[in-house]
Amino acid sequence: MKRFFILLIVLITALAACKGDGIVVTPPVAPTRPPNTPTAMPTLAATAAIPDTPTPLPTDHPTPVPTDTPVPTDTPVPTNTPIPETAVTHISFEFIANGLTNPVSLTHAGDGRLFVVEQEGRIRIIQDGAVLPQPFLDIVSLVGSDASERGLLSVAFHPNYGENGRFFVYYTDKRGDTTIARYQVSANDPNQADPNSGLVIFTLPQPEWNHNGGLLKFGPDGYLYVGLGDGGGANDPRRNGQDASTLLGTLLRLDVDFNDSGYAVPADNPFINDDAKRNEIWAYGLRNPWQFSFDRLTGDLYIADVGQNLWEEINFQPANSAGGENYGWNIMEGSHCFETETCDQTGLKLPIFDYPHGGGSCSVTGGYVYRGQQFPALYGNYFLADYCSGIFWSLFREADGSWTATELDDTPHFVSAFGEDVNGELYFLSYGEGAVYQIRP
């Protein structure tokens, strides 16, 4: 109990409730995507209609310099023999490394290294089981981490990182605004980024300090997906969750290759021809999608949405979706009516799993479907945890399309994030401990 109250008081708001509008975008240039890829559309018209739009950035930004020593890319080779899939009933954990400060995101760059984001504004590399002493990137001077849900929150490496050396970071700046910036790896050292290569491609003013979302992830389609919370404040006071004319409370889908100085909107985004909705939006009706992931085998999307006071939820979007789903907030909290007098569920997509607060639970941390080769017993299971209680679950999709949820373990960890390595092995971050663990049978 002592452990729970010490860290919970400091951290419970961080992810238990883990921001206006305005974007920075420069005019698009000629498409660089290959044939048969939908042409991206510029976002200037949409931008002009949004109040409080920041002044556009100058276009004389630093020119990224390709690395002379490309980072090797290890492409996982699918097994030729299908791996049997059964619901997991037990897992264990293997300690990998510690010495991290407030870790909030873990990913890979197409090779054997693990990259861990520290909330204050650093990205660290774990190589051969050890945390390298020199950060890969240090932007503490740019990051505002004065509140528990602010800071440097994630990094996403370009699908062609081995060739172009580009990666993207999501952070809150000193004003508290959401910022997405592109950086370049150093030309001389694959374990060092060029700190002077930063180019801000997106900013969004935040009305409150909480519900910042924070995750960047490239989808199987090569587009960059961005999770944004509803703007903060209890119960969604601005009703942003059900307002697709704002970017708050949404999952965005952006083309960061179309325009070398910013981004553009993919031509097949669901609201590209709807002037009443923001074209960048892929899905909405979200309170705080702190973590989401794509199944690397099927392309299905899992979105963990942090609840208000009673329910935590996992949403599911099949790979063949055309986007545009409304996941219900703030009409619903999980699969339960939130505004009981106006609980019209028409057109809403309800979660595949939710669980109540109680027993110390307070905030869902979504994970991944295991697609690694090391532990066949885990194959096909989606893993998640609760940040406050440390309870882990697995979700398994049965042949008839139904879902089996299994509570696996009650741990002492404050699980801030899950992550995959290049081969699909799964890890989680223990926030207060500053440690990384691997998930095993």
NORJOHU-V910165 format. One record per residue. RES is the residue in one letter. OMEGA is omega in whole degrees, 0 to 359 (NA if undefined). BURIAL is 1 if it has 9 or more other C-alpha atoms within 8 Angstrom, else 0. Layout:
# NORJOHU-V910165
res:RES omega:OMEGA burial:BURIAL
res:RES omega:OMEGA burial:BURIAL
This chain:
# NORJOHU-V910165
res:M omega:179 burial:0
res:K omega:178 burial:0
res:R omega:184 burial:0
res:F omega:186 burial:0
res:F omega:181 burial:0
res:I omega:183 burial:0
res:L omega:183 burial:1
res:L omega:182 burial:1
res:I omega:182 burial:0
res:V omega:194 burial:0
res:L omega:189 burial:1
res:I omega:179 burial:1
res:T omega:186 burial:1
res:A omega:183 burial:1
res:L omega:178 burial:1
res:A omega:178 burial:1
res:A omega:180 burial:1
res:C omega:NA burial:1
res:K omega:NA burial:1
res:G omega:190 burial:1
res:D omega:179 burial:1
res:G omega:180 burial:1
res:I omega:173 burial:1
res:V omega:182 burial:1
res:V omega:178 burial:1
res:T omega:185 burial:1
res:P omega:182 burial:0
res:P omega:174 burial:1
res:V omega:183 burial:0
res:A omega:181 burial:0
res:P omega:177 burial:1
res:T omega:180 burial:0
res:R omega:181 burial:0
res:P omega:176 burial:0
res:P omega:180 burial:0
res:N omega:174 burial:0
res:T omega:181 burial:0
res:P omega:180 burial:0
res:T omega:179 burial:0
res:A omega:182 burial:1
res:M omega:177 burial:0
res:P omega:185 burial:1
res:T omega:186 burial:1
res:L omega:181 burial:1
res:A omega:179 burial:0
res:A omega:181 burial:1
res:T omega:184 burial:1
res:A omega:183 burial:0
res:A omega:185 burial:0
res:I omega:180 burial:1
res:P omega:175 burial:0
res:D omega:177 burial:0
res:T omega:180 burial:1
res:P omega:176 burial:0
res:T omega:181 burial:0
res:P omega:179 burial:0
res:L omega:173 burial:0
res:P omega:184 burial:0
res:T omega:181 burial:0
res:D omega:182 burial:0
res:H omega:179 burial:0
res:P omega:178 burial:0
res:T omega:179 burial:0
res:P omega:179 burial:0
res:V omega:180 burial:0
res:P omega:178 burial:1
res:T omega:177 burial:1
res:D omega:179 burial:0
res:T omega:183 burial:0
res:P omega:176 burial:1
res:V omega:180 burial:1
res:P omega:179 burial:0
res:T omega:178 burial:0
res:D omega:180 burial:0
res:T omega:179 burial:0
res:P omega:179 burial:0
res:V omega:181 burial:0
res:P omega:177 burial:0
res:T omega:178 burial:0
res:N omega:179 burial:0
res:T omega:181 burial:0
res:P omega:179 burial:0
res:I omega:179 burial:0
res:P omega:181 burial:0
res:E omega:176 burial:1
res:T omega:180 burial:1
res:A omega:180 burial:1
res:V omega:177 burial:1
res:T omega:182 burial:0
res:H omega:172 burial:0
res:I omega:173 burial:1
res:S omega:185 burial:0
res:F omega:175 burial:0
res:E omega:178 burial:0
res:F omega:180 burial:0
res:I omega:183 burial:1
res:A omega:172 burial:1
res:N omega:183 burial:1
res:G omega:178 burial:0
res:L omega:180 burial:1
res:T omega:178 burial:1
res:N omega:180 burial:1
res:P omega:185 burial:1
res:V omega:180 burial:1
res:S omega:180 burial:1
res:L omega:178 burial:1
res:T omega:178 burial:1
res:H omega:181 burial:1
res:A omega:180 burial:1
res:G omega:179 burial:1
res:D omega:188 burial:1
res:G omega:180 burial:1
res:R omega:170 burial:1
res:L omega:178 burial:1
res:F omega:183 burial:1
res:V omega:180 burial:1
res:V omega:172 burial:1
res:E omega:191 burial:1
res:Q omega:183 burial:1
res:E omega:178 burial:1
res:G omega:180 burial:1
res:R omega:171 burial:1
res:I omega:183 burial:1
res:R omega:179 burial:1
res:I omega:169 burial:1
res:I omega:182 burial:1
res:Q omega:181 burial:1
res:D omega:174 burial:0
res:G omega:182 burial:0
res:A omega:175 burial:0
res:V omega:180 burial:1
res:L omega:185 burial:1
res:P omega:182 burial:0
res:Q omega:177 burial:0
res:P omega:173 burial:1
res:F omega:177 burial:1
res:L omega:177 burial:1
res:D omega:178 burial:1
res:I omega:179 burial:1
res:V omega:182 burial:1
res:S omega:180 burial:0
res:L omega:192 burial:0
res:V omega:172 burial:1
res:G omega:181 burial:1
res:S omega:184 burial:1
res:D omega:178 burial:0
res:A omega:192 burial:1
res:S omega:179 burial:1
res:E omega:177 burial:1
res:R omega:177 burial:1
res:G omega:169 burial:1
res:L omega:193 burial:1
res:L omega:177 burial:1
res:S omega:174 burial:1
res:V omega:176 burial:1
res:A omega:179 burial:1
res:F omega:181 burial:1
res:H omega:178 burial:1
res:P omega:178 burial:0
res:N omega:183 burial:0
res:Y omega:180 burial:1
res:G omega:180 burial:1
res:E omega:186 burial:0
res:N omega:176 burial:0
res:G omega:183 burial:1
res:R omega:172 burial:1
res:F omega:187 burial:1
res:F omega:179 burial:1
res:V omega:177 burial:1
res:Y omega:177 burial:1
res:Y omega:169 burial:1
res:T omega:182 burial:1
res:D omega:185 burial:1
res:K omega:177 burial:1
res:R omega:183 burial:0
res:G omega:181 burial:1
res:D omega:174 burial:1
res:T omega:183 burial:1
res:T omega:170 burial:1
res:I omega:182 burial:1
res:A omega:177 burial:1
res:R omega:178 burial:1
res:Y omega:183 burial:1
res:Q omega:174 burial:1
res:V omega:178 burial:1
res:S omega:178 burial:1
res:A omega:187 burial:1
res:N omega:187 burial:0
res:D omega:181 burial:1
res:P omega:177 burial:1
res:N omega:179 burial:0
res:Q omega:171 burial:1
res:A omega:174 burial:1
res:D omega:185 burial:1
res:P omega:181 burial:1
res:N omega:183 burial:0
res:S omega:186 burial:1
res:G omega:176 burial:1
res:L omega:178 burial:1
res:V omega:180 burial:1
res:I omega:184 burial:1
res:F omega:170 burial:1
res:T omega:181 burial:1
res:L omega:177 burial:1
res:P omega:182 burial:1
res:Q omega:181 burial:1
res:P omega:181 burial:0
res:E omega:181 burial:1
res:W omega:186 burial:1
res:N omega:183 burial:1
res:H omega:181 burial:1
res:N omega:189 burial:1
res:G omega:172 burial:1
res:G omega:186 burial:1
res:L omega:168 burial:1
res:L omega:177 burial:1
res:K omega:173 burial:1
res:F omega:178 burial:1
res:G omega:178 burial:1
res:P omega:180 burial:0
res:D omega:180 burial:0
res:G omega:179 burial:0
res:Y omega:181 burial:1
res:L omega:178 burial:1
res:Y omega:186 burial:1
res:V omega:178 burial:1
res:G omega:180 burial:1
res:L omega:177 burial:1
res:G omega:189 burial:1
res:D omega:179 burial:1
res:G omega:174 burial:1
res:G omega:187 burial:1
res:G omega:183 burial:1
res:A omega:171 burial:0
res:N omega:180 burial:0
res:D omega:186 burial:1
res:P omega:180 burial:0
res:R omega:180 burial:0
res:R omega:180 burial:0
res:N omega:183 burial:1
res:G omega:181 burial:1
res:Q omega:181 burial:1
res:D omega:182 burial:0
res:A omega:171 burial:1
res:S omega:174 burial:0
res:T omega:178 burial:1
res:L omega:182 burial:1
res:L omega:180 burial:1
res:G omega:187 burial:1
res:T omega:166 burial:1
res:L omega:182 burial:1
res:L omega:175 burial:1
res:R omega:189 burial:1
res:L omega:173 burial:1
res:D omega:182 burial:1
res:V omega:177 burial:1
res:D omega:184 burial:1
res:F omega:186 burial:1
res:N omega:186 burial:1
res:D omega:181 burial:1
res:S omega:182 burial:1
res:G omega:178 burial:1
res:Y omega:173 burial:1
res:A omega:183 burial:1
res:V omega:177 burial:1
res:P omega:185 burial:1
res:A omega:179 burial:1
res:D omega:170 burial:0
res:N omega:191 burial:1
res:P omega:185 burial:1
res:F omega:185 burial:1
res:I omega:181 burial:1
res:N omega:182 burial:0
res:D omega:183 burial:0
res:D omega:181 burial:0
res:A omega:182 burial:0
res:K omega:180 burial:1
res:R omega:185 burial:1
res:N omega:181 burial:1
res:E omega:189 burial:1
res:I omega:173 burial:1
res:W omega:177 burial:1
res:A omega:182 burial:1
res:Y omega:185 burial:1
res:G omega:183 burial:1
res:L omega:180 burial:1
res:R omega:178 burial:1
res:N omega:182 burial:1
res:P omega:184 burial:1
res:W omega:180 burial:1
res:Q omega:172 burial:1
res:F omega:182 burial:1
res:S omega:174 burial:1
res:F omega:172 burial:1
res:D omega:187 burial:1
res:R omega:177 burial:1
res:L omega:187 burial:0
res:T omega:186 burial:0
res:G omega:178 burial:1
res:D omega:184 burial:1
res:L omega:176 burial:1
res:Y omega:181 burial:1
res:I omega:175 burial:1
res:A omega:183 burial:1
res:D omega:183 burial:1
res:V omega:184 burial:1
res:G omega:181 burial:1
res:Q omega:184 burial:1
res:N omega:191 burial:0
res:L omega:191 burial:0
res:W omega:173 burial:1
res:E omega:189 burial:1
res:E omega:171 burial:1
res:I omega:178 burial:1
res:N omega:185 burial:1
res:F omega:175 burial:1
res:Q omega:181 burial:0
res:P omega:184 burial:0
res:A omega:182 burial:0
res:N omega:180 burial:0
res:S omega:174 burial:0
res:A omega:179 burial:0
res:G omega:179 burial:0
res:G omega:181 burial:1
res:E omega:174 burial:1
res:N omega:186 burial:1
res:Y omega:160 burial:1
res:G omega:182 burial:1
res:W omega:6 burial:1
res:N omega:170 burial:1
res:I omega:182 burial:1
res:M omega:165 burial:1
res:E omega:193 burial:1
res:G omega:178 burial:1
res:S omega:185 burial:0
res:H omega:181 burial:0
res:C omega:178 burial:1
res:F omega:173 burial:1
res:E omega:192 burial:1
res:T omega:182 burial:0
res:E omega:182 burial:0
res:T omega:187 burial:0
res:C omega:177 burial:1
res:D omega:185 burial:0
res:Q omega:180 burial:0
res:T omega:177 burial:0
res:G omega:181 burial:0
res:L omega:176 burial:1
res:K omega:184 burial:0
res:L omega:185 burial:1
res:P omega:175 burial:1
res:I omega:181 burial:1
res:F omega:168 burial:1
res:D omega:178 burial:1
res:Y omega:185 burial:0
res:P omega:168 burial:0
res:H omega:184 burial:1
res:G omega:182 burial:0
res:G omega:179 burial:0
res:G omega:180 burial:0
res:S omega:182 burial:1
res:C omega:190 burial:1
res:S omega:183 burial:1
res:V omega:170 burial:1
res:T omega:182 burial:1
res:G omega:182 burial:1
res:G omega:187 burial:1
res:Y omega:166 burial:1
res:V omega:181 burial:1
res:Y omega:177 burial:1
res:R omega:178 burial:1
res:G omega:180 burial:1
res:Q omega:187 burial:0
res:Q omega:185 burial:0
res:F omega:182 burial:1
res:P omega:181 burial:1
res:A omega:181 burial:0
res:L omega:191 burial:1
res:Y omega:176 burial:1
res:G omega:179 burial:1
res:N omega:174 burial:1
res:Y omega:183 burial:1
res:F omega:177 burial:1
res:L omega:179 burial:1
res:A omega:172 burial:1
res:D omega:185 burial:1
res:Y omega:186 burial:1
res:C omega:185 burial:1
res:S omega:184 burial:1
res:G omega:179 burial:1
res:I omega:176 burial:1
res:F omega:173 burial:1
res:W omega:166 burial:1
res:S omega:172 burial:1
res:L omega:182 burial:1
res:F omega:181 burial:1
res:R omega:181 burial:1
res:E omega:183 burial:0
res:A omega:181 burial:0
res:D omega:179 burial:0
res:G omega:178 burial:0
res:S omega:183 burial:0
res:W omega:174 burial:1
res:T omega:179 burial:1
res:A omega:182 burial:1
res:T omega:173 burial:1
res:E omega:190 burial:1
res:L omega:189 burial:1
res:D omega:176 burial:1
res:D omega:190 burial:0
res:T omega:176 burial:0
res:P omega:188 burial:0
res:H omega:166 burial:1
res:F omega:188 burial:1
res:V omega:183 burial:1
res:S omega:181 burial:1
res:A omega:168 burial:1
res:F omega:176 burial:1
res:G omega:177 burial:1
res:E omega:166 burial:1
res:D omega:186 burial:1
res:V omega:182 burial:1
res:N omega:178 burial:1
res:G omega:174 burial:1
res:E omega:189 burial:1
res:L omega:181 burial:1
res:Y omega:170 burial:1
res:F omega:180 burial:1
res:L omega:174 burial:1
res:S omega:193 burial:1
res:Y omega:184 burial:1
res:G omega:180 burial:1
res:E omega:182 burial:0
res:G omega:188 burial:1
res:A omega:177 burial:1
res:V omega:177 burial:1
res:Y omega:173 burial:1
res:Q omega:178 burial:1
res:I omega:183 burial:1
res:R omega:175 burial:1
res:P omega:NA burial:0
